[in-house]
Amino acid sequence: MMVVVKVRGVCPSCSTRPHGRDRRILLRSRLSPVPVRQWVLSLPKRLWYFLHHDASLAHPVLRIFLAEVEAALRS
């Protein structure tokens, strides 16, 4: 008979500890205590291939995205 014991604190697939401890250390030592926002650019799946394989297309898309983020932050 095989007994499976679930232990918190170690990832079963890679045998590493969760990133929570590392995140706390990073927050205390590296990041200043100011609000942080995360911006995510969502694109249709049909565009992923073209943007991934052609940097000349990715740069204008990134510029438009950053311009919109800047405009949102300024308003």
Sequence and secondary structure as in RCSB ss.txt:
>XXXX:A:sequence
MMVVVKVRGVCPSCSTRPHGRDRRILLRSRLSPVPVRQWVLSLPKRLWYFLHHDASLAHPVLRIFLAEVEAALRS
>XXXX:A:secstr
       TTS TTT    THHHHHHHHHHTS SS          HHHHHHHHH HHHHHHHHHHHHHHHHHHHH 
